[in-house]
Each structure stands twice: as structure tokens, then as C-alpha cells.
Amino acid sequence: MSDELERRVRQVRSRVAARAWGYRQRRHARGVWMRLRRILADAQAAYVISESDAALLVAEGFRAEAVGRELEPAKIILFVPAARVARLTRAREIPVSLEVELLEAPALALVRFP
């Protein structure tokens, strides 16, 4: 086999291995990333809140989204009206995207689109 053909074979095998790894990771996640993306698609704004504020909101009757418990580390994700988030003194707005800030936050308050 020529050197050029061997190089192309290595490239194809490398792409196939990377694709198989990605599929395996998604299968082990059992769709959690798709469910998280679906939750974020409904959110107009996202706020990092403290765990104590999240516990207070849950006590007020706001329901924690199940996808938050499926993540590691688990987090509390709540849909809360914008007026209620404005009363939280330590809420910090972050972009609504799968970025580091959102993934590292222990608790999130999301505001739905009107």
C-alpha cells in the first residue's frame, strides 16, 4: 500500500473512532443533553442562584425540572417569573447556552419566553 493510501486509511479510521466515541457518550447519557437543550429552548433568560434561594423558590411552589437531577453534579433548575427573579438579591444573569457558567452553576432560575 502506498504512503498516501495508508495516510488516508489512518484518517478515516480516526474519524470513525471519534464518531463512535461520540455516539457511545450520547447513548450513556440517555438523552439528558437533548432534554437540557429543550429546557433551554424555552428560556428567555438564565440566572445563577444560590442553593438556598433555590430551596426557597421550591418551598414557594416552583417545580424543579427533572433534567437537573440527571446531570452530574446534579443541579436545581427552576422556571420562575422575571418579577420573582428580580427580587433575588444574589441572582446573576448568564447567557442561555451550554457554556461553562451554566454547567457549573449549582442552581439555575430560568425565565420563560412570554
N, CA, C and O atoms as a GROMACS GRO file, in nm:
protein
  456
    1MET      N    1   0.085  -0.117   0.000
    1MET     CA    2   0.000   0.000   0.000
    1MET      C    3   0.090   0.124   0.000
    1MET      O    4   0.193   0.127   0.068
    2SER      N    5   0.051   0.224  -0.076
    2SER     CA    6   0.132   0.344  -0.086
    2SER      C    7   0.120   0.427   0.043
    2SER      O    8   0.027   0.408   0.121
    3ASP      N    9   0.214   0.517   0.063
    3ASP     CA   10   0.214   0.603   0.182
    3ASP      C   11   0.090   0.691   0.186
    3ASP      O   12   0.031   0.712   0.292
    4GLU      N   13   0.050   0.742   0.069
    4GLU     CA   14  -0.068   0.828   0.063
    4GLU      C   15  -0.194   0.750   0.102
    4GLU      O   16  -0.279   0.800   0.176
    5LEU      N   17  -0.207   0.628   0.053
    5LEU     CA   18  -0.322   0.546   0.086
    5LEU      C   19  -0.324   0.510   0.234
    5LEU      O   20  -0.430   0.510   0.296
    6GLU      N   21  -0.209   0.479   0.292
    6GLU     CA   22  -0.201   0.450   0.435
    6GLU      C   23  -0.242   0.571   0.518
    6GLU      O   24  -0.311   0.556   0.619
    7ARG      N   25  -0.200   0.690   0.477
    7ARG     CA   26  -0.236   0.812   0.548
    7ARG      C   27  -0.387   0.833   0.545
    7ARG      O   28  -0.447   0.868   0.646
    8ARG      N   29  -0.449   0.812   0.429
    8ARG     CA   30  -0.593   0.828   0.416
    8ARG      C   31  -0.669   0.725   0.500
    8ARG      O   32  -0.772   0.757   0.560
    9VAL      N   33  -0.619   0.602   0.504
    9VAL     CA   34  -0.682   0.498   0.586
    9VAL      C   35  -0.676   0.536   0.733
    9VAL      O   36  -0.774   0.518   0.805
   10ARG      N   37  -0.562   0.588   0.779
   10ARG     CA   38  -0.549   0.631   0.919
   10ARG      C   39  -0.648   0.743   0.949
   10ARG      O   40  -0.709   0.744   1.055
   11GLN      N   41  -0.663   0.838   0.856
   11GLN     CA   42  -0.757   0.949   0.877
   11GLN      C   43  -0.901   0.898   0.888
   11GLN      O   44  -0.975   0.941   0.976
   12VAL      N   45  -0.939   0.807   0.801
   12VAL     CA   46  -1.075   0.752   0.804
   12VAL      C   47  -1.098   0.677   0.935
   12VAL      O   48  -1.201   0.694   0.999
   13ARG      N   49  -1.003   0.594   0.974
   13ARG     CA   50  -1.017   0.519   1.099
   13ARG      C   51  -1.026   0.614   1.219
   13ARG      O   52  -1.103   0.589   1.312
   14SER      N   53  -0.951   0.721   1.216
   14SER     CA   54  -0.954   0.819   1.325
   14SER      C   55  -1.092   0.885   1.333
   14SER      O   56  -1.147   0.900   1.442
   15ARG      N   57  -1.148   0.923   1.218
   15ARG     CA   58  -1.282   0.985   1.217
   15ARG      C   59  -1.388   0.887   1.265
   15ARG      O   60  -1.478   0.925   1.340
   16VAL      N   61  -1.378   0.762   1.222
   16VAL     CA   62  -1.475   0.661   1.264
   16VAL      C   63  -1.467   0.638   1.415
   16VAL      O   64  -1.570   0.625   1.482
   17ALA      N   65  -1.345   0.632   1.469
   17ALA     CA   66  -1.328   0.612   1.614
   17ALA      C   67  -1.386   0.730   1.692
   17ALA      O   68  -1.452   0.710   1.794
   18ALA      N   69  -1.362   0.852   1.644
   18ALA     CA   70  -1.415   0.971   1.713
   18ALA      C   71  -1.567   0.972   1.708
   18ALA      O   72  -1.632   1.005   1.807
   19ARG      N   73  -1.624   0.938   1.594
   19ARG     CA   74  -1.770   0.935   1.580
   19ARG      C   75  -1.831   0.827   1.670
   19ARG      O   76  -1.934   0.850   1.733
   20ALA      N   77  -1.768   0.711   1.676
   20ALA     CA   78  -1.818   0.603   1.762
   20ALA      C   79  -1.813   0.644   1.908
   20ALA      O   80  -1.904   0.613   1.984
   21TRP      N   81  -1.706   0.715   1.949
   21TRP     CA   82  -1.695   0.762   2.087
   21TRP      C   83  -1.810   0.858   2.118
   21TRP      O   84  -1.872   0.849   2.223
   22GLY      N   85  -1.838   0.952   2.026
   22GLY     CA   86  -1.947   1.047   2.046
   22GLY      C   87  -2.082   0.979   2.059
   22GLY      O   88  -2.161   1.014   2.147
   23TYR      N   89  -2.109   0.881   1.973
   23TYR     CA   90  -2.235   0.808   1.981
   23TYR      C   91  -2.246   0.733   2.113
   23TYR      O   92  -2.352   0.730   2.175
   24ARG      N   93  -2.135   0.673   2.157
   24ARG     CA   94  -2.137   0.598   2.283
   24ARG      C   95  -2.166   0.692   2.401
   24ARG      O   96  -2.242   0.656   2.491
   25GLN      N   97  -2.106   0.811   2.400
   25GLN     CA   98  -2.129   0.907   2.508
   25GLN      C   99  -2.276   0.950   2.511
   25GLN      O  100  -2.336   0.960   2.618
   26ARG      N  101  -2.333   0.976   2.394
   26ARG     CA  102  -2.473   1.016   2.390
   26ARG      C  103  -2.565   0.904   2.437
   26ARG      O  104  -2.665   0.930   2.503
   27ARG      N  105  -2.532   0.782   2.403
   27ARG     CA  106  -2.614   0.668   2.443
   27ARG      C  107  -2.608   0.650   2.595
   27ARG      O  108  -2.710   0.619   2.657
   28HIS      N  109  -2.490   0.669   2.656
   28HIS     CA  110  -2.479   0.657   2.801
   28HIS      C  111  -2.552   0.770   2.873
   28HIS      O  112  -2.600   0.751   2.985
   29ALA      N  113  -2.562   0.885   2.810
   29ALA     CA  114  -2.631   0.999   2.872
   29ALA      C  115  -2.782   0.980   2.869
   29ALA      O  116  -2.855   1.052   2.938
   30ARG      N  117  -2.830   0.885   2.790
   30ARG     CA  118  -2.973   0.854   2.780
   30ARG      C  119  -3.059   0.976   2.748
   30ARG      O  120  -3.170   0.990   2.799
   31GLY      N  121  -3.008   1.064   2.663
   31GLY     CA  122  -3.085   1.177   2.615
   31GLY      C  123  -3.088   1.298   2.705
   31GLY      O  124  -3.165   1.391   2.680
   32VAL      N  125  -3.005   1.301   2.810
   32VAL     CA  126  -3.010   1.414   2.902
   32VAL      C  127  -2.971   1.545   2.832
   32VAL      O  128  -3.028   1.649   2.864
   33TRP      N  129  -2.878   1.542   2.739
   33TRP     CA  130  -2.837   1.665   2.672
   33TRP      C  131  -2.949   1.719   2.585
   33TRP      O  132  -2.969   1.840   2.578
   34MET      N  133  -3.022   1.631   2.520
   34MET     CA  134  -3.135   1.676   2.439
   34MET      C  135  -3.243   1.736   2.528
   34MET      O  136  -3.302   1.839   2.493
   35ARG      N  137  -3.271   1.674   2.642
   35ARG     CA  138  -3.371   1.730   2.733
   35ARG      C  139  -3.326   1.863   2.792
   35ARG      O  140  -3.407   1.953   2.810
   36LEU      N  141  -3.197   1.876   2.821
   36LEU     CA  142  -3.145   2.004   2.872
   36LEU      C  143  -3.156   2.112   2.764
   36LEU      O  144  -3.196   2.225   2.793
   37ARG      N  145  -3.121   2.077   2.642
   37ARG     CA  146  -3.136   2.174   2.532
   37ARG      C  147  -3.282   2.215   2.514
   37ARG      O  148  -3.310   2.331   2.486
   38ARG      N  149  -3.373   2.121   2.530
   38ARG     CA  150  -3.516   2.152   2.515
   38ARG      C  151  -3.562   2.249   2.623
   38ARG      O  152  -3.640   2.340   2.595
   39ILE      N  153  -3.514   2.230   2.745
   39ILE     CA  154  -3.546   2.323   2.855
   39ILE      C  155  -3.491   2.462   2.822
   39ILE      O  156  -3.561   2.562   2.839
   40LEU      N  157  -3.367   2.467   2.776
   40LEU     CA  158  -3.305   2.596   2.746
   40LEU      C  159  -3.372   2.666   2.628
   40LEU      O  160  -3.371   2.789   2.620
   41ALA      N  161  -3.431   2.590   2.536
   41ALA     CA  162  -3.501   2.650   2.423
   41ALA      C  163  -3.623   2.729   2.468
   41ALA      O  164  -3.664   2.823   2.401
   42ASP      N  165  -3.680   2.692   2.582
   42ASP     CA  166  -3.796   2.764   2.636
   42ASP      C  167  -3.757   2.886   2.719
   42ASP      O  168  -3.844   2.963   2.759
   43ALA      N  169  -3.628   2.903   2.746
   43ALA     CA  170  -3.583   3.008   2.837
   43ALA      C  171  -3.542   3.134   2.763
   43ALA      O  172  -3.464   3.131   2.668
   44GLN      N  173  -3.596   3.244   2.809
   44GLN     CA  174  -3.558   3.376   2.757
   44GLN      C  175  -3.432   3.427   2.827
   44GLN      O  176  -3.348   3.492   2.766
   45ALA      N  177  -3.420   3.395   2.956
   45ALA     CA  178  -3.306   3.440   3.036
   45ALA      C  179  -3.272   3.331   3.137
   45ALA      O  180  -3.357   3.251   3.176
   46ALA      N  181  -3.146   3.330   3.178
   46ALA     CA  182  -3.100   3.232   3.278
   46ALA      C  183  -3.023   3.306   3.386
   46ALA      O  184  -2.948   3.400   3.358
   47TYR      N  185  -3.042   3.265   3.509
   47TYR     CA  186  -2.977   3.326   3.624
   47TYR      C  187  -2.916   3.219   3.712
   47TYR      O  188  -2.979   3.117   3.741
   48VAL      N  189  -2.793   3.242   3.754
   48VAL     CA  190  -2.731   3.155   3.855
   48VAL      C  191  -2.781   3.204   3.989
   48VAL      O  192  -2.772   3.322   4.021
   49ILE      N  193  -2.835   3.112   4.068
   49ILE     CA  194  -2.884   3.147   4.201
   49ILE      C  195  -2.820   3.055   4.303
   49ILE      O  196  -2.767   2.949   4.268
   50SER      N  197  -2.826   3.094   4.427
   50SER     CA  198  -2.769   3.010   4.533
   50SER      C  199  -2.862   2.893   4.562
   50SER      O  200  -2.980   2.896   4.528
   51GLU      N  201  -2.808   2.791   4.625
   51GLU     CA  202  -2.889   2.675   4.660
   51GLU      C  203  -2.996   2.712   4.763
   51GLU      O  204  -3.105   2.655   4.762
   52SER      N  205  -2.964   2.808   4.851
   52SER     CA  206  -3.064   2.850   4.950
   52SER      C  207  -3.180   2.923   4.882
   52SER      O  208  -3.295   2.905   4.921
   53ASP      N  209  -3.149   3.007   4.782
   53ASP     CA  210  -3.256   3.074   4.706
   53ASP      C  211  -3.339   2.972   4.630
   53ASP      O  212  -3.461   2.985   4.621
   54ALA      N  213  -3.273   2.869   4.575
   54ALA     CA  214  -3.345   2.764   4.502
   54ALA      C  215  -3.439   2.689   4.597
   54ALA      O  216  -3.552   2.658   4.561
   55ALA      N  217  -3.391   2.658   4.718
   55ALA     CA  218  -3.474   2.589   4.816
   55ALA      C  219  -3.594   2.677   4.854
   55ALA      O  220  -3.705   2.625   4.872
   56LEU      N  221  -3.574   2.807   4.866
   56LEU     CA  222  -3.682   2.900   4.896
   56LEU      C  223  -3.786   2.900   4.784
   56LEU      O  224  -3.906   2.899   4.810
   57LEU      N  225  -3.740   2.901   4.659
   57LEU     CA  226  -3.832   2.901   4.545
   57LEU      C  227  -3.910   2.770   4.537
   57LEU      O  228  -4.028   2.770   4.504
   58VAL      N  229  -3.844   2.659   4.567
   58VAL     CA  230  -3.913   2.529   4.568
   58VAL      C  231  -4.020   2.529   4.678
   58VAL      O  232  -4.130   2.478   4.659
   59ALA      N  233  -3.986   2.587   4.794
   59ALA     CA  234  -4.083   2.596   4.904
   59ALA      C  235  -4.202   2.684   4.865
   59ALA      O  236  -4.313   2.664   4.915
   60GLU      N  237  -4.180   2.782   4.777
   60GLU     CA  238  -4.289   2.868   4.730
   60GLU      C  239  -4.377   2.798   4.628
   60GLU      O  240  -4.484   2.848   4.594
   61GLY      N  241  -4.334   2.682   4.581
   61GLY     CA  242  -4.418   2.606   4.489
   61GLY      C  243  -4.367   2.593   4.348
   61GLY      O  244  -4.433   2.532   4.263
   62PHE      N  245  -4.250   2.650   4.319
   62PHE     CA  246  -4.193   2.634   4.186
   62PHE      C  247  -4.134   2.494   4.174
   62PHE      O  248  -4.066   2.446   4.266
   63ARG      N  249  -4.160   2.428   4.061
   63ARG     CA  250  -4.121   2.289   4.041
   63ARG      C  251  -3.983   2.280   3.978
   63ARG      O  252  -3.956   2.346   3.877
   64ALA      N  253  -3.896   2.199   4.037
   64ALA     CA  254  -3.763   2.175   3.981
   64ALA      C  255  -3.775   2.083   3.860
   64ALA      O  256  -3.847   1.983   3.865
   65GLU      N  257  -3.706   2.116   3.753
   65GLU     CA  258  -3.707   2.034   3.632
   65GLU      C  259  -3.628   1.906   3.656
   65GLU      O  260  -3.520   1.909   3.715
   66ALA      N  261  -3.680   1.795   3.610
   66ALA     CA  262  -3.620   1.663   3.633
   66ALA      C  263  -3.482   1.651   3.570
   66ALA      O  264  -3.396   1.579   3.622
   67VAL      N  265  -3.459   1.719   3.460
   67VAL     CA  266  -3.330   1.706   3.391
   67VAL      C  267  -3.214   1.754   3.478
   67VAL      O  268  -3.102   1.707   3.461
   68GLY      N  269  -3.239   1.844   3.570
   68GLY     CA  270  -3.134   1.892   3.659
   68GLY      C  271  -3.079   1.784   3.749
   68GLY      O  272  -2.960   1.782   3.779
   69ARG      N  273  -3.165   1.692   3.793
   69ARG     CA  274  -3.121   1.581   3.878
   69ARG      C  275  -3.043   1.477   3.800
   69ARG      O  276  -2.968   1.399   3.859
   70GLU      N  277  -3.061   1.474   3.668
   70GLU     CA  278  -2.993   1.375   3.585
   70GLU      C  279  -2.850   1.415   3.550
   70GLU      O  280  -2.772   1.332   3.503
   71LEU      N  281  -2.816   1.541   3.572
   71LEU     CA  282  -2.681   1.589   3.542
   71LEU      C  283  -2.587   1.552   3.656
   71LEU      O  284  -2.630   1.522   3.767
   72GLU      N  285  -2.459   1.555   3.627
   72GLU     CA  286  -2.358   1.528   3.730
   72GLU      C  287  -2.258   1.642   3.730
   72GLU      O  288  -2.189   1.658   3.629
   73PRO      N  289  -2.245   1.720   3.833
   73PRO     CA  290  -2.321   1.714   3.956
   73PRO      C  291  -2.464   1.763   3.933
   73PRO      O  292  -2.490   1.848   3.847
   74ALA      N  293  -2.554   1.709   4.011
   74ALA     CA  294  -2.696   1.745   3.999
   74ALA      C  295  -2.715   1.893   4.030
   74ALA      O  296  -2.643   1.950   4.113
   75LYS      N  297  -2.811   1.953   3.964
   75LYS     CA  298  -2.841   2.095   3.988
   75LYS      C  299  -2.992   2.115   3.992
   75LYS      O  300  -3.068   2.033   3.942
   76ILE      N  301  -3.031   2.224   4.052
   76ILE     CA  302  -3.172   2.259   4.061
   76ILE      C  303  -3.200   2.359   3.949
   76ILE      O  304  -3.138   2.466   3.943
   77ILE      N  305  -3.293   2.324   3.861
   77ILE     CA  306  -3.331   2.412   3.751
   77ILE      C  307  -3.479   2.443   3.766
   77ILE      O  308  -3.564   2.353   3.767
   78LEU      N  309  -3.510   2.572   3.777
   78LEU     CA  310  -3.647   2.616   3.800
   78LEU      C  311  -3.689   2.718   3.696
   78LEU      O  312  -3.608   2.801   3.655
   79PHE      N  313  -3.813   2.713   3.652
   79PHE     CA  314  -3.871   2.821   3.571
   79PHE      C  315  -3.942   2.915   3.667
   79PHE      O  316  -4.031   2.874   3.741
   80VAL      N  317  -3.901   3.041   3.665
   80VAL     CA  318  -3.951   3.140   3.760
   80VAL      C  319  -3.988   3.266   3.682
   80VAL      O  320  -3.918   3.300   3.587
   81PRO      N  321  -4.094   3.337   3.719
   81PRO     CA  322  -4.127   3.464   3.652
   81PRO      C  323  -4.016   3.567   3.672
   81PRO      O  324  -3.949   3.568   3.775
   82ALA      N  325  -3.998   3.653   3.575
   82ALA     CA  326  -3.892   3.754   3.579
   82ALA      C  327  -3.905   3.845   3.701
   82ALA      O  328  -3.805   3.884   3.761
   83ALA      N  329  -4.029   3.878   3.738
   83ALA     CA  330  -4.051   3.965   3.855
   83ALA      C  331  -3.999   3.899   3.983
   83ALA      O  332  -3.946   3.967   4.071
   84ARG      N  333  -4.015   3.768   3.993
   84ARG     CA  334  -3.969   3.697   4.114
   84ARG      C  335  -3.817   3.686   4.115
   84ARG      O  336  -3.756   3.696   4.222
   85VAL      N  337  -3.756   3.667   4.000
   85VAL     CA  338  -3.609   3.661   3.994
   85VAL      C  339  -3.550   3.797   4.031
   85VAL      O  340  -3.444   3.803   4.094
   86ALA      N  341  -3.616   3.904   3.993
   86ALA     CA  342  -3.567   4.039   4.023
   86ALA      C  343  -3.559   4.062   4.174
   86ALA      O  344  -3.478   4.144   4.219
   87ARG      N  345  -3.640   3.992   4.252
   87ARG     CA  346  -3.636   4.009   4.398
   87ARG      C  347  -3.525   3.928   4.464
   87ARG      O  348  -3.499   3.945   4.583
   88LEU      N  349  -3.460   3.840   4.389
   88LEU     CA  350  -3.348   3.764   4.444
   88LEU      C  351  -3.222   3.851   4.437
   88LEU      O  352  -3.181   3.893   4.328
   89THR      N  353  -3.163   3.879   4.551
   89THR     CA  354  -3.052   3.974   4.554
   89THR      C  355  -2.923   3.919   4.494
   89THR      O  356  -2.842   3.995   4.442
   90ARG      N  357  -2.903   3.787   4.502
   90ARG     CA  358  -2.777   3.730   4.454
   90ARG      C  359  -2.788   3.664   4.317
   90ARG      O  360  -2.695   3.596   4.274
   91ALA      N  361  -2.899   3.683   4.247
   91ALA     CA  362  -2.915   3.623   4.113
   91ALA      C  363  -2.823   3.695   4.015
   91ALA      O  364  -2.816   3.818   4.012
   92ARG      N  365  -2.752   3.615   3.935
   92ARG     CA  366  -2.659   3.670   3.836
   92ARG      C  367  -2.696   3.615   3.699
   92ARG      O  368  -2.699   3.494   3.678
   93GLU      N  369  -2.724   3.705   3.605
   93GLU     CA  370  -2.767   3.663   3.472
   93GLU      C  371  -2.649   3.607   3.393
   93GLU      O  372  -2.538   3.660   3.398
   94ILE      N  373  -2.675   3.499   3.320
   94ILE     CA  374  -2.576   3.437   3.234
   94ILE      C  375  -2.640   3.410   3.098
   94ILE      O  376  -2.762   3.412   3.086
   95PRO      N  377  -2.559   3.386   2.995
   95PRO     CA  378  -2.617   3.354   2.864
   95PRO      C  379  -2.693   3.221   2.868
   95PRO      O  380  -2.655   3.128   2.940
   96VAL      N  381  -2.799   3.214   2.790
   96VAL     CA  382  -2.877   3.089   2.781
   96VAL      C  383  -2.811   3.002   2.674
   96VAL      O  384  -2.850   3.005   2.557
   97SER      N  385  -2.711   2.927   2.715
   97SER     CA  386  -2.640   2.837   2.624
   97SER      C  387  -2.564   2.735   2.707
   97SER      O  388  -2.546   2.752   2.827
   98LEU      N  389  -2.521   2.630   2.642
   98LEU     CA  390  -2.448   2.524   2.712
   98LEU      C  391  -2.302   2.568   2.730
   98LEU      O  392  -2.211   2.510   2.671
   99GLU      N  393  -2.282   2.668   2.810
   99GLU     CA  394  -2.150   2.720   2.840
   99GLU      C  395  -2.107   2.677   2.979
   99GLU      O  396  -2.186   2.619   3.054
  100VAL      N  397  -1.984   2.705   3.013
  100VAL     CA  398  -1.926   2.664   3.141
  100VAL      C  399  -2.005   2.720   3.258
  100VAL      O  400  -2.033   2.648   3.354
  101GLU      N  401  -2.042   2.848   3.252
  101GLU     CA  402  -2.114   2.909   3.364
  101GLU      C  403  -2.243   2.834   3.395
  101GLU      O  404  -2.275   2.810   3.512
  102LEU      N  405  -2.316   2.798   3.293
  102LEU     CA  406  -2.443   2.728   3.314
  102LEU      C  407  -2.419   2.588   3.368
  102LEU      O  408  -2.491   2.543   3.458
  103LEU      N  409  -2.319   2.518   3.315
  103LEU     CA  410  -2.294   2.381   3.358
  103LEU      C  411  -2.234   2.372   3.497
  103LEU      O  412  -2.252   2.271   3.566
  104GLU      N  413  -2.164   2.476   3.541
  104GLU     CA  414  -2.103   2.474   3.674
  104GLU      C  415  -2.196   2.525   3.783
  104GLU      O  416  -2.170   2.503   3.901
  105ALA      N  417  -2.304   2.590   3.747
  105ALA     CA  418  -2.395   2.650   3.844
  105ALA      C  419  -2.468   2.542   3.924
  105ALA      O  420  -2.519   2.447   3.865
  106PRO      N  421  -2.474   2.554   4.058
  106PRO     CA  422  -2.546   2.456   4.137
  106PRO      C  423  -2.698   2.470   4.125
  106PRO      O  424  -2.771   2.373   4.145
  107ALA      N  425  -2.746   2.591   4.093
  107ALA     CA  426  -2.888   2.615   4.080
  107ALA      C  427  -2.911   2.722   3.975
  107ALA      O  428  -2.835   2.819   3.965
  108LEU      N  429  -3.017   2.704   3.896
  108LEU     CA  430  -3.050   2.798   3.790
  108LEU      C  431  -3.197   2.839   3.799
  108LEU      O  432  -3.284   2.757   3.827
  109ALA      N  433  -3.220   2.965   3.773
  109ALA     CA  434  -3.357   3.015   3.758
  109ALA      C  435  -3.370   3.058   3.612
  109ALA      O  436  -3.295   3.143   3.565
  110LEU      N  437  -3.465   2.999   3.542
  110LEU     CA  438  -3.488   3.031   3.402
  110LEU      C  439  -3.618   3.108   3.390
  110LEU      O  440  -3.714   3.082   3.463
  111VAL      N  441  -3.620   3.204   3.298
  111VAL     CA  442  -3.740   3.283   3.272
  111VAL      C  443  -3.791   3.241   3.134
  111VAL      O  444  -3.717   3.247   3.035
  112ARG      N  445  -3.918   3.200   3.127
  112ARG     CA  446  -3.977   3.156   3.000
  112ARG      C  447  -4.002   3.275   2.908
  112ARG      O  448  -4.018   3.389   2.953
  113PHE      N  449  -4.004   3.247   2.778
  113PHE     CA  450  -4.048   3.347   2.682
  113PHE      C  451  -4.194   3.379   2.709
  113PHE      O  452  -4.269   3.291   2.749
  114PRO      N  453  -4.235   3.504   2.687
  114PRO     CA  454  -4.377   3.540   2.710
  114PRO      C  455  -4.468   3.471   2.609
  114PRO      O  456  -4.590   3.490   2.614
   0.00000   0.00000   0.00000
